[in-house]
Amino acid sequence: MSLLHEAIVVEKFGLRLSMDQLAAALGVARNTIYNQIAAGTFPVPTYLEGKTRWADYRDVARYLDECRDRATTPA
């Protein structure tokens, strides 16, 4: 995992991301995230704390690394 991605995510959003922050970081709509979570297809693990859903910065950085790897690996 890239420490650079971790540092960037933490710098911009903090140690855990709300769904609005996660949507901004991934460039998708917040409702898309909720729909994929409900369908069990969202690629970033999330968790509930009370009534608020969060994502850990390490999981977000890991997902960004995986996207980059898929984009740069020849098929």
mmCIF file of the N, C-alpha and C atoms, coordinates in Angstrom:
data_MODEL
# 
_entry.id   MODEL 
# 
loop_
_atom_site.group_PDB 
_atom_site.id 
_atom_site.type_symbol 
_atom_site.label_atom_id 
_atom_site.label_alt_id 
_atom_site.label_comp_id 
_atom_site.label_asym_id 
_atom_site.label_entity_id 
_atom_site.label_seq_id 
_atom_site.pdbx_PDB_ins_code 
_atom_site.Cartn_x 
_atom_site.Cartn_y 
_atom_site.Cartn_z 
_atom_site.occupancy 
_atom_site.B_iso_or_equiv 
_atom_site.pdbx_formal_charge 
_atom_site.auth_seq_id 
_atom_site.auth_comp_id 
_atom_site.auth_asym_id 
_atom_site.auth_atom_id 
_atom_site.pdbx_PDB_model_num 
ATOM 1   N N  . MET A 1 1  ? 0.841   -1.166 0.000   1.00 0.00 ? 1  MET A N  1 
ATOM 2   C CA . MET A 1 1  ? 0.000   0.000  0.000   1.00 0.00 ? 1  MET A CA 1 
ATOM 3   C C  . MET A 1 1  ? 0.889   1.233  0.000   1.00 0.00 ? 1  MET A C  1 
ATOM 4   N N  . SER A 1 2  ? 0.472   2.208  -0.737  1.00 0.00 ? 2  SER A N  1 
ATOM 5   C CA . SER A 1 2  ? 1.236   3.426  -0.866  1.00 0.00 ? 2  SER A CA 1 
ATOM 6   C C  . SER A 1 2  ? 1.042   4.335  0.349   1.00 0.00 ? 2  SER A C  1 
ATOM 7   N N  . LEU A 1 3  ? 2.124   4.633  1.003   1.00 0.00 ? 3  LEU A N  1 
ATOM 8   C CA . LEU A 1 3  ? 2.042   5.569  2.126   1.00 0.00 ? 3  LEU A CA 1 
ATOM 9   C C  . LEU A 1 3  ? 1.666   6.958  1.642   1.00 0.00 ? 3  LEU A C  1 
ATOM 10  N N  . LEU A 1 4  ? 2.003   7.260  0.402   1.00 0.00 ? 4  LEU A N  1 
ATOM 11  C CA . LEU A 1 4  ? 1.647   8.550  -0.168  1.00 0.00 ? 4  LEU A CA 1 
ATOM 12  C C  . LEU A 1 4  ? 0.131   8.699  -0.264  1.00 0.00 ? 4  LEU A C  1 
ATOM 13  N N  . HIS A 1 5  ? -0.560  7.662  -0.741  1.00 0.00 ? 5  HIS A N  1 
ATOM 14  C CA . HIS A 1 5  ? -2.025  7.730  -0.802  1.00 0.00 ? 5  HIS A CA 1 
ATOM 15  C C  . HIS A 1 5  ? -2.612  7.868  0.593   1.00 0.00 ? 5  HIS A C  1 
ATOM 16  N N  . GLU A 1 6  ? -2.062  7.137  1.541   1.00 0.00 ? 6  GLU A N  1 
ATOM 17  C CA . GLU A 1 6  ? -2.547  7.253  2.919   1.00 0.00 ? 6  GLU A CA 1 
ATOM 18  C C  . GLU A 1 6  ? -2.381  8.673  3.424   1.00 0.00 ? 6  GLU A C  1 
ATOM 19  N N  . ALA A 1 7  ? -1.198  9.249  3.195   1.00 0.00 ? 7  ALA A N  1 
ATOM 20  C CA . ALA A 1 7  ? -0.926  10.603 3.670   1.00 0.00 ? 7  ALA A CA 1 
ATOM 21  C C  . ALA A 1 7  ? -1.860  11.620 3.014   1.00 0.00 ? 7  ALA A C  1 
ATOM 22  N N  . ILE A 1 8  ? -2.110  11.457 1.742   1.00 0.00 ? 8  ILE A N  1 
ATOM 23  C CA . ILE A 1 8  ? -2.984  12.387 1.032   1.00 0.00 ? 8  ILE A CA 1 
ATOM 24  C C  . ILE A 1 8  ? -4.412  12.304 1.563   1.00 0.00 ? 8  ILE A C  1 
ATOM 25  N N  . VAL A 1 9  ? -4.913  11.087 1.748   1.00 0.00 ? 9  VAL A N  1 
ATOM 26  C CA . VAL A 1 9  ? -6.276  10.910 2.246   1.00 0.00 ? 9  VAL A CA 1 
ATOM 27  C C  . VAL A 1 9  ? -6.400  11.482 3.655   1.00 0.00 ? 9  VAL A C  1 
ATOM 28  N N  . VAL A 1 10 ? -5.449  11.200 4.525   1.00 0.00 ? 10 VAL A N  1 
ATOM 29  C CA . VAL A 1 10 ? -5.498  11.711 5.896   1.00 0.00 ? 10 VAL A CA 1 
ATOM 30  C C  . VAL A 1 10 ? -5.414  13.225 5.905   1.00 0.00 ? 10 VAL A C  1 
ATOM 31  N N  . GLU A 1 11 ? -4.516  13.780 5.095   1.00 0.00 ? 11 GLU A N  1 
ATOM 32  C CA . GLU A 1 11 ? -4.345  15.238 5.045   1.00 0.00 ? 11 GLU A CA 1 
ATOM 33  C C  . GLU A 1 11 ? -5.636  15.931 4.624   1.00 0.00 ? 11 GLU A C  1 
ATOM 34  N N  . LYS A 1 12 ? -6.289  15.371 3.633   1.00 0.00 ? 12 LYS A N  1 
ATOM 35  C CA . LYS A 1 12 ? -7.469  16.026 3.077   1.00 0.00 ? 12 LYS A CA 1 
ATOM 36  C C  . LYS A 1 12 ? -8.741  15.743 3.867   1.00 0.00 ? 12 LYS A C  1 
ATOM 37  N N  . PHE A 1 13 ? -8.902  14.498 4.382   1.00 0.00 ? 13 PHE A N  1 
ATOM 38  C CA . PHE A 1 13 ? -10.171 14.102 4.974   1.00 0.00 ? 13 PHE A CA 1 
ATOM 39  C C  . PHE A 1 13 ? -10.109 13.692 6.444   1.00 0.00 ? 13 PHE A C  1 
ATOM 40  N N  . GLY A 1 14 ? -8.954  13.338 6.961   1.00 0.00 ? 14 GLY A N  1 
ATOM 41  C CA . GLY A 1 14 ? -8.861  12.863 8.337   1.00 0.00 ? 14 GLY A CA 1 
ATOM 42  C C  . GLY A 1 14 ? -8.767  11.344 8.382   1.00 0.00 ? 14 GLY A C  1 
ATOM 43  N N  . LEU A 1 15 ? -8.826  10.791 9.597   1.00 0.00 ? 15 LEU A N  1 
ATOM 44  C CA . LEU A 1 15 ? -8.622  9.358  9.791   1.00 0.00 ? 15 LEU A CA 1 
ATOM 45  C C  . LEU A 1 15 ? -9.807  8.506  9.365   1.00 0.00 ? 15 LEU A C  1 
ATOM 46  N N  . ARG A 1 16 ? -10.974 9.087  9.343   1.00 0.00 ? 16 ARG A N  1 
ATOM 47  C CA . ARG A 1 16 ? -12.138 8.370  8.843   1.00 0.00 ? 16 ARG A CA 1 
ATOM 48  C C  . ARG A 1 16 ? -12.968 9.330  8.007   1.00 0.00 ? 16 ARG A C  1 
ATOM 49  N N  . LEU A 1 17 ? -13.596 8.768  6.990   1.00 0.00 ? 17 LEU A N  1 
ATOM 50  C CA . LEU A 1 17 ? -14.314 9.583  6.031   1.00 0.00 ? 17 LEU A CA 1 
ATOM 51  C C  . LEU A 1 17 ? -15.810 9.347  6.150   1.00 0.00 ? 17 LEU A C  1 
ATOM 52  N N  . SER A 1 18 ? -16.559 10.438 6.156   1.00 0.00 ? 18 SER A N  1 
ATOM 53  C CA . SER A 1 18 ? -18.015 10.330 6.087   1.00 0.00 ? 18 SER A CA 1 
ATOM 54  C C  . SER A 1 18 ? -18.377 9.927  4.663   1.00 0.00 ? 18 SER A C  1 
ATOM 55  N N  . MET A 1 19 ? -19.621 9.629  4.433   1.00 0.00 ? 19 MET A N  1 
ATOM 56  C CA . MET A 1 19 ? -20.027 9.222  3.090   1.00 0.00 ? 19 MET A CA 1 
ATOM 57  C C  . MET A 1 19 ? -19.893 10.376 2.096   1.00 0.00 ? 19 MET A C  1 
ATOM 58  N N  . ASP A 1 20 ? -20.109 11.616 2.536   1.00 0.00 ? 20 ASP A N  1 
ATOM 59  C CA . ASP A 1 20 ? -19.900 12.767 1.655   1.00 0.00 ? 20 ASP A CA 1 
ATOM 60  C C  . ASP A 1 20 ? -18.423 12.905 1.287   1.00 0.00 ? 20 ASP A C  1 
ATOM 61  N N  . GLN A 1 21 ? -17.545 12.729 2.267   1.00 0.00 ? 21 GLN A N  1 
ATOM 62  C CA . GLN A 1 21 ? -16.106 12.803 1.997   1.00 0.00 ? 21 GLN A CA 1 
ATOM 63  C C  . GLN A 1 21 ? -15.662 11.649 1.111   1.00 0.00 ? 21 GLN A C  1 
ATOM 64  N N  . LEU A 1 22 ? -16.193 10.466 1.367   1.00 0.00 ? 22 LEU A N  1 
ATOM 65  C CA . LEU A 1 22 ? -15.849 9.297  0.559   1.00 0.00 ? 22 LEU A CA 1 
ATOM 66  C C  . LEU A 1 22 ? -16.291 9.500  -0.890  1.00 0.00 ? 22 LEU A C  1 
ATOM 67  N N  . ALA A 1 23 ? -17.478 10.049 -1.069  1.00 0.00 ? 23 ALA A N  1 
ATOM 68  C CA . ALA A 1 23 ? -17.975 10.328 -2.417  1.00 0.00 ? 23 ALA A CA 1 
ATOM 69  C C  . ALA A 1 23 ? -17.054 11.312 -3.129  1.00 0.00 ? 23 ALA A C  1 
ATOM 70  N N  . ALA A 1 24 ? -16.600 12.335 -2.419  1.00 0.00 ? 24 ALA A N  1 
ATOM 71  C CA . ALA A 1 24 ? -15.689 13.313 -3.015  1.00 0.00 ? 24 ALA A CA 1 
ATOM 72  C C  . ALA A 1 24 ? -14.345 12.677 -3.351  1.00 0.00 ? 24 ALA A C  1 
ATOM 73  N N  . ALA A 1 25 ? -13.835 11.831 -2.471  1.00 0.00 ? 25 ALA A N  1 
ATOM 74  C CA . ALA A 1 25 ? -12.531 11.201 -2.693  1.00 0.00 ? 25 ALA A CA 1 
ATOM 75  C C  . ALA A 1 25 ? -12.569 10.250 -3.888  1.00 0.00 ? 25 ALA A C  1 
ATOM 76  N N  . LEU A 1 26 ? -13.692 9.564  -4.090  1.00 0.00 ? 26 LEU A N  1 
ATOM 77  C CA . LEU A 1 26 ? -13.785 8.582  -5.160  1.00 0.00 ? 26 LEU A CA 1 
ATOM 78  C C  . LEU A 1 26 ? -14.413 9.150  -6.426  1.00 0.00 ? 26 LEU A C  1 
ATOM 79  N N  . GLY A 1 27 ? -14.993 10.334 -6.336  1.00 0.00 ? 27 GLY A N  1 
ATOM 80  C CA . GLY A 1 27 ? -15.606 10.948 -7.504  1.00 0.00 ? 27 GLY A CA 1 
ATOM 81  C C  . GLY A 1 27 ? -16.907 10.294 -7.926  1.00 0.00 ? 27 GLY A C  1 
ATOM 82  N N  . VAL A 1 28 ? -17.681 9.842  -6.944  1.00 0.00 ? 28 VAL A N  1 
ATOM 83  C CA . VAL A 1 28 ? -18.984 9.235  -7.221  1.00 0.00 ? 28 VAL A CA 1 
ATOM 84  C C  . VAL A 1 28 ? -20.031 9.925  -6.352  1.00 0.00 ? 28 VAL A C  1 
ATOM 85  N N  . ALA A 1 29 ? -21.290 9.725  -6.690  1.00 0.00 ? 29 ALA A N  1 
ATOM 86  C CA . ALA A 1 29 ? -22.372 10.300 -5.904  1.00 0.00 ? 29 ALA A CA 1 
ATOM 87  C C  . ALA A 1 29 ? -22.551 9.527  -4.597  1.00 0.00 ? 29 ALA A C  1 
ATOM 88  N N  . ARG A 1 30 ? -22.948 10.242 -3.565  1.00 0.00 ? 30 ARG A N  1 
ATOM 89  C CA . ARG A 1 30 ? -23.168 9.618  -2.258  1.00 0.00 ? 30 ARG A CA 1 
ATOM 90  C C  . ARG A 1 30 ? -24.233 8.527  -2.354  1.00 0.00 ? 30 ARG A C  1 
ATOM 91  N N  . ASN A 1 31 ? -25.294 8.774  -3.125  1.00 0.00 ? 31 ASN A N  1 
ATOM 92  C CA . ASN A 1 31 ? -26.350 7.762  -3.266  1.00 0.00 ? 31 ASN A CA 1 
ATOM 93  C C  . ASN A 1 31 ? -25.844 6.507  -3.959  1.00 0.00 ? 31 ASN A C  1 
ATOM 94  N N  . THR A 1 32 ? -24.881 6.655  -4.853  1.00 0.00 ? 32 THR A N  1 
ATOM 95  C CA . THR A 1 32 ? -24.276 5.487  -5.492  1.00 0.00 ? 32 THR A CA 1 
ATOM 96  C C  . THR A 1 32 ? -23.585 4.622  -4.448  1.00 0.00 ? 32 THR A C  1 
ATOM 97  N N  . ILE A 1 33 ? -22.894 5.250  -3.525  1.00 0.00 ? 33 ILE A N  1 
ATOM 98  C CA . ILE A 1 33 ? -22.221 4.518  -2.448  1.00 0.00 ? 33 ILE A CA 1 
ATOM 99  C C  . ILE A 1 33 ? -23.248 3.743  -1.625  1.00 0.00 ? 33 ILE A C  1 
ATOM 100 N N  . TYR A 1 34 ? -24.314 4.421  -1.200  1.00 0.00 ? 34 TYR A N  1 
ATOM 101 C CA . TYR A 1 34 ? -25.339 3.751  -0.391  1.00 0.00 ? 34 TYR A CA 1 
ATOM 102 C C  . TYR A 1 34 ? -25.993 2.607  -1.159  1.00 0.00 ? 34 TYR A C  1 
ATOM 103 N N  . ASN A 1 35 ? -26.263 2.814  -2.450  1.00 0.00 ? 35 ASN A N  1 
ATOM 104 C CA . ASN A 1 35 ? -26.865 1.744  -3.255  1.00 0.00 ? 35 ASN A CA 1 
ATOM 105 C C  . ASN A 1 35 ? -25.941 0.535  -3.344  1.00 0.00 ? 35 ASN A C  1 
ATOM 106 N N  . GLN A 1 36 ? -24.644 0.783  -3.554  1.00 0.00 ? 36 GLN A N  1 
ATOM 107 C CA . GLN A 1 36 ? -23.699 -0.329 -3.653  1.00 0.00 ? 36 GLN A CA 1 
ATOM 108 C C  . GLN A 1 36 ? -23.491 -1.013 -2.311  1.00 0.00 ? 36 GLN A C  1 
ATOM 109 N N  . ILE A 1 37 ? -23.506 -0.257 -1.228  1.00 0.00 ? 37 ILE A N  1 
ATOM 110 C CA . ILE A 1 37 ? -23.403 -0.869 0.104   1.00 0.00 ? 37 ILE A CA 1 
ATOM 111 C C  . ILE A 1 37 ? -24.598 -1.796 0.330   1.00 0.00 ? 37 ILE A C  1 
ATOM 112 N N  . ALA A 1 38 ? -25.790 -1.324 -0.012  1.00 0.00 ? 38 ALA A N  1 
ATOM 113 C CA . ALA A 1 38 ? -26.997 -2.139 0.166   1.00 0.00 ? 38 ALA A CA 1 
ATOM 114 C C  . ALA A 1 38 ? -26.945 -3.399 -0.691  1.00 0.00 ? 38 ALA A C  1 
ATOM 115 N N  . ALA A 1 39 ? -26.353 -3.288 -1.875  1.00 0.00 ? 39 ALA A N  1 
ATOM 116 C CA . ALA A 1 39 ? -26.251 -4.443 -2.776  1.00 0.00 ? 39 ALA A CA 1 
ATOM 117 C C  . ALA A 1 39 ? -25.075 -5.346 -2.428  1.00 0.00 ? 39 ALA A C  1 
ATOM 118 N N  . GLY A 1 40 ? -24.214 -4.886 -1.524  1.00 0.00 ? 40 GLY A N  1 
ATOM 119 C CA . GLY A 1 40 ? -23.045 -5.680 -1.144  1.00 0.00 ? 40 GLY A CA 1 
ATOM 120 C C  . GLY A 1 40 ? -21.937 -5.639 -2.169  1.00 0.00 ? 40 GLY A C  1 
ATOM 121 N N  . THR A 1 41 ? -21.912 -4.604 -3.009  1.00 0.00 ? 41 THR A N  1 
ATOM 122 C CA . THR A 1 41 ? -20.912 -4.524 -4.075  1.00 0.00 ? 41 THR A CA 1 
ATOM 123 C C  . THR A 1 41 ? -19.943 -3.352 -3.915  1.00 0.00 ? 41 THR A C  1 
ATOM 124 N N  . PHE A 1 42 ? -20.058 -2.583 -2.849  1.00 0.00 ? 42 PHE A N  1 
ATOM 125 C CA . PHE A 1 42 ? -19.164 -1.435 -2.692  1.00 0.00 ? 42 PHE A CA 1 
ATOM 126 C C  . PHE A 1 42 ? -17.764 -1.935 -2.320  1.00 0.00 ? 42 PHE A C  1 
ATOM 127 N N  . PRO A 1 43 ? -16.725 -1.479 -3.045  1.00 0.00 ? 43 PRO A N  1 
ATOM 128 C CA . PRO A 1 43 ? -15.385 -2.058 -2.864  1.00 0.00 ? 43 PRO A CA 1 
ATOM 129 C C  . PRO A 1 43 ? -14.629 -1.588 -1.619  1.00 0.00 ? 43 PRO A C  1 
ATOM 130 N N  . VAL A 1 44 ? -15.118 -0.556 -0.938  1.00 0.00 ? 44 VAL A N  1 
ATOM 131 C CA . VAL A 1 44 ? -14.431 -0.036 0.248   1.00 0.00 ? 44 VAL A CA 1 
ATOM 132 C C  . VAL A 1 44 ? -15.252 -0.422 1.482   1.00 0.00 ? 44 VAL A C  1 
ATOM 133 N N  . PRO A 1 45 ? -14.639 -1.099 2.455   1.00 0.00 ? 45 PRO A N  1 
ATOM 134 C CA . PRO A 1 45 ? -15.380 -1.439 3.676   1.00 0.00 ? 45 PRO A CA 1 
ATOM 135 C C  . PRO A 1 45 ? -15.834 -0.182 4.415   1.00 0.00 ? 45 PRO A C  1 
ATOM 136 N N  . THR A 1 46 ? -17.055 -0.219 4.921   1.00 0.00 ? 46 THR A N  1 
ATOM 137 C CA . THR A 1 46 ? -17.586 0.881  5.725   1.00 0.00 ? 46 THR A CA 1 
ATOM 138 C C  . THR A 1 46 ? -18.156 0.301  7.006   1.00 0.00 ? 46 THR A C  1 
ATOM 139 N N  . TYR A 1 47 ? -18.370 1.160  7.982   1.00 0.00 ? 47 TYR A N  1 
ATOM 140 C CA . TYR A 1 47 ? -18.939 0.695  9.246   1.00 0.00 ? 47 TYR A CA 1 
ATOM 141 C C  . TYR A 1 47 ? -19.847 1.763  9.829   1.00 0.00 ? 47 TYR A C  1 
ATOM 142 N N  . LEU A 1 48 ? -20.761 1.325  10.658  1.00 0.00 ? 48 LEU A N  1 
ATOM 143 C CA . LEU A 1 48 ? -21.672 2.238  11.329  1.00 0.00 ? 48 LEU A CA 1 
ATOM 144 C C  . LEU A 1 48 ? -21.174 2.527  12.734  1.00 0.00 ? 48 LEU A C  1 
ATOM 145 N N  . GLU A 1 49 ? -21.235 3.783  13.100  1.00 0.00 ? 49 GLU A N  1 
ATOM 146 C CA . GLU A 1 49 ? -21.001 4.195  14.478  1.00 0.00 ? 49 GLU A CA 1 
ATOM 147 C C  . GLU A 1 49 ? -22.201 5.043  14.851  1.00 0.00 ? 49 GLU A C  1 
ATOM 148 N N  . GLY A 1 50 ? -23.061 4.471  15.664  1.00 0.00 ? 50 GLY A N  1 
ATOM 149 C CA . GLY A 1 50 ? -24.344 5.116  15.911  1.00 0.00 ? 50 GLY A CA 1 
ATOM 150 C C  . GLY A 1 50 ? -25.160 5.042  14.631  1.00 0.00 ? 50 GLY A C  1 
ATOM 151 N N  . LYS A 1 51 ? -25.583 6.198  14.122  1.00 0.00 ? 51 LYS A N  1 
ATOM 152 C CA . LYS A 1 51 ? -26.344 6.232  12.878  1.00 0.00 ? 51 LYS A CA 1 
ATOM 153 C C  . LYS A 1 51 ? -25.503 6.757  11.719  1.00 0.00 ? 51 LYS A C  1 
ATOM 154 N N  . THR A 1 52 ? -24.222 6.960  11.960  1.00 0.00 ? 52 THR A N  1 
ATOM 155 C CA . THR A 1 52 ? -23.346 7.516  10.931  1.00 0.00 ? 52 THR A CA 1 
ATOM 156 C C  . THR A 1 52 ? -22.461 6.431  10.344  1.00 0.00 ? 52 THR A C  1 
ATOM 157 N N  . ARG A 1 53 ? -22.362 6.405  9.023   1.00 0.00 ? 53 ARG A N  1 
ATOM 158 C CA . ARG A 1 53 ? -21.529 5.426  8.325   1.00 0.00 ? 53 ARG A CA 1 
ATOM 159 C C  . ARG A 1 53 ? -20.191 6.074  8.001   1.00 0.00 ? 53 ARG A C  1 
ATOM 160 N N  . TRP A 1 54 ? -19.107 5.329  8.221   1.00 0.00 ? 54 TRP A N  1 
ATOM 161 C CA . TRP A 1 54 ? -17.744 5.822  8.024   1.00 0.00 ? 54 TRP A CA 1 
ATOM 162 C C  . TRP A 1 54 ? -16.929 4.829  7.203   1.00 0.00 ? 54 TRP A C  1 
ATOM 163 N N  . ALA A 1 55 ? -15.838 5.330  6.630   1.00 0.00 ? 55 ALA A N  1 
ATOM 164 C CA . ALA A 1 55 ? -14.841 4.482  5.977   1.00 0.00 ? 55 ALA A CA 1 
ATOM 165 C C  . ALA A 1 55 ? -13.481 4.851  6.546   1.00 0.00 ? 55 ALA A C  1 
ATOM 166 N N  . ASP A 1 56 ? -12.643 3.874  6.794   1.00 0.00 ? 56 ASP A N  1 
ATOM 167 C CA . ASP A 1 56 ? -11.306 4.099  7.318   1.00 0.00 ? 56 ASP A CA 1 
ATOM 168 C C  . ASP A 1 56 ? -10.381 4.578  6.197   1.00 0.00 ? 56 ASP A C  1 
ATOM 169 N N  . TYR A 1 57 ? -9.527  5.531  6.497   1.00 0.00 ? 57 TYR A N  1 
ATOM 170 C CA . TYR A 1 57 ? -8.640  6.102  5.491   1.00 0.00 ? 57 TYR A CA 1 
ATOM 171 C C  . TYR A 1 57 ? -7.734  5.052  4.851   1.00 0.00 ? 57 TYR A C  1 
ATOM 172 N N  . ARG A 1 58 ? -7.335  4.030  5.608   1.00 0.00 ? 58 ARG A N  1 
ATOM 173 C CA . ARG A 1 58 ? -6.459  2.990  5.064   1.00 0.00 ? 58 ARG A CA 1 
ATOM 174 C C  . ARG A 1 58 ? -7.164  2.175  3.993   1.00 0.00 ? 58 ARG A C  1 
ATOM 175 N N  . ASP A 1 59 ? -8.454  1.921  4.199   1.00 0.00 ? 59 ASP A N  1 
ATOM 176 C CA . ASP A 1 59 ? -9.227  1.180  3.202   1.00 0.00 ? 59 ASP A CA 1 
ATOM 177 C C  . ASP A 1 59 ? -9.414  1.996  1.928   1.00 0.00 ? 59 ASP A C  1 
ATOM 178 N N  . VAL A 1 60 ? -9.608  3.288  2.084   1.00 0.00 ? 60 VAL A N  1 
ATOM 179 C CA . VAL A 1 60 ? -9.754  4.170  0.921   1.00 0.00 ? 60 VAL A CA 1 
ATOM 180 C C  . VAL A 1 60 ? -8.441  4.224  0.147   1.00 0.00 ? 60 VAL A C  1 
ATOM 181 N N  . ALA A 1 61 ? -7.325  4.382  0.853   1.00 0.00 ? 61 ALA A N  1 
ATOM 182 C CA . ALA A 1 61 ? -6.008  4.422  0.195   1.00 0.00 ? 61 ALA A CA 1 
ATOM 183 C C  . ALA A 1 61 ? -5.718  3.096  -0.501  1.00 0.00 ? 61 ALA A C  1 
ATOM 184 N N  . ARG A 1 62 ? -6.063  1.982  0.128   1.00 0.00 ? 62 ARG A N  1 
ATOM 185 C CA . ARG A 1 62 ? -5.849  0.664  -0.474  1.00 0.00 ? 62 ARG A CA 1 
ATOM 186 C C  . ARG A 1 62 ? -6.654  0.535  -1.772  1.00 0.00 ? 62 ARG A C  1 
ATOM 187 N N  . TYR A 1 63 ? -7.906  0.997  -1.745  1.00 0.00 ? 63 TYR A N  1 
ATOM 188 C CA . TYR A 1 63 ? -8.740  0.932  -2.946  1.00 0.00 ? 63 TYR A CA 1 
ATOM 189 C C  . TYR A 1 63 ? -8.158  1.800  -4.068  1.00 0.00 ? 63 TYR A C  1 
ATOM 190 N N  . LEU A 1 64 ? -7.676  2.981  -3.741  1.00 0.00 ? 64 LEU A N  1 
ATOM 191 C CA . LEU A 1 64 ? -7.062  3.847  -4.754  1.00 0.00 ? 64 LEU A CA 1 
ATOM 192 C C  . LEU A 1 64 ? -5.813  3.200  -5.340  1.00 0.00 ? 64 LEU A C  1 
ATOM 193 N N  . ASP A 1 65 ? -5.027  2.549  -4.494  1.00 0.00 ? 65 ASP A N  1 
ATOM 194 C CA . ASP A 1 65 ? -3.850  1.819  -4.986  1.00 0.00 ? 65 ASP A CA 1 
ATOM 195 C C  . ASP A 1 65 ? -4.253  0.697  -5.938  1.00 0.00 ? 65 ASP A C  1 
ATOM 196 N N  . GLU A 1 66 ? -5.310  -0.048 -5.586  1.00 0.00 ? 66 GLU A N  1 
ATOM 197 C CA . GLU A 1 66 ? -5.763  -1.146 -6.439  1.00 0.00 ? 66 GLU A CA 1 
ATOM 198 C C  . GLU A 1 66 ? -6.251  -0.611 -7.778  1.00 0.00 ? 66 GLU A C  1 
ATOM 199 N N  . CYS A 1 67 ? -6.942  0.519  -7.775  1.00 0.00 ? 67 CYS A N  1 
ATOM 200 C CA . CYS A 1 67 ? -7.407  1.127  -9.040  1.00 0.00 ? 67 CYS A CA 1 
ATOM 201 C C  . CYS A 1 67 ? -6.220  1.515  -9.905  1.00 0.00 ? 67 CYS A C  1 
ATOM 202 N N  . ARG A 1 68 ? -5.211  2.094  -9.292  1.00 0.00 ? 68 ARG A N  1 
ATOM 203 C CA . ARG A 1 68 ? -4.018  2.491  -10.047 1.00 0.00 ? 68 ARG A CA 1 
ATOM 204 C C  . ARG A 1 68 ? -3.313  1.260  -10.604 1.00 0.00 ? 68 ARG A C  1 
ATOM 205 N N  . ASP A 1 69 ? -3.190  0.219  -9.812  1.00 0.00 ? 69 ASP A N  1 
ATOM 206 C CA . ASP A 1 69 ? -2.536  -1.012 -10.277 1.00 0.00 ? 69 ASP A CA 1 
ATOM 207 C C  . ASP A 1 69 ? -3.273  -1.607 -11.473 1.00 0.00 ? 69 ASP A C  1 
ATOM 208 N N  . ARG A 1 70 ? -4.615  -1.643 -11.395 1.00 0.00 ? 70 ARG A N  1 
ATOM 209 C CA . ARG A 1 70 ? -5.396  -2.183 -12.510 1.00 0.00 ? 70 ARG A CA 1 
ATOM 210 C C  . ARG A 1 70 ? -5.229  -1.328 -13.757 1.00 0.00 ? 70 ARG A C  1 
ATOM 211 N N  . ALA A 1 71 ? -5.127  -0.016 -13.584 1.00 0.00 ? 71 ALA A N  1 
ATOM 212 C CA . ALA A 1 71 ? -5.007  0.893  -14.730 1.00 0.00 ? 71 ALA A CA 1 
ATOM 213 C C  . ALA A 1 71 ? -3.643  0.817  -15.382 1.00 0.00 ? 71 ALA A C  1 
ATOM 214 N N  . THR A 1 72 ? -2.599  0.482  -14.614 1.00 0.00 ? 72 THR A N  1 
ATOM 215 C CA . THR A 1 72 ? -1.242  0.485  -15.158 1.00 0.00 ? 72 THR A CA 1 
ATOM 216 C C  . THR A 1 72 ? -0.721  -0.895 -15.507 1.00 0.00 ? 72 THR A C  1 
ATOM 217 N N  . THR A 1 73 ? -1.482  -1.942 -15.185 1.00 0.00 ? 73 THR A N  1 
ATOM 218 C CA . THR A 1 73 ? -1.052  -3.303 -15.503 1.00 0.00 ? 73 THR A CA 1 
ATOM 219 C C  . THR A 1 73 ? -1.540  -3.665 -16.905 1.00 0.00 ? 73 THR A C  1 
ATOM 220 N N  . PRO A 1 74 ? -0.623  -4.086 -17.773 1.00 0.00 ? 74 PRO A N  1 
ATOM 221 C CA . PRO A 1 74 ? -1.053  -4.482 -19.109 1.00 0.00 ? 74 PRO A CA 1 
ATOM 222 C C  . PRO A 1 74 ? -1.989  -5.683 -19.048 1.00 0.00 ? 74 PRO A C  1 
ATOM 223 N N  . ALA A 1 75 ? -2.972  -5.682 -19.909 1.00 0.00 ? 75 ALA A N  1 
ATOM 224 C CA . ALA A 1 75 ? -3.949  -6.775 -19.913 1.00 0.00 ? 75 ALA A CA 1 
ATOM 225 C C  . ALA A 1 75 ? -3.424  -8.002 -20.604 1.00 0.00 ? 75 ALA A C  1 
# 
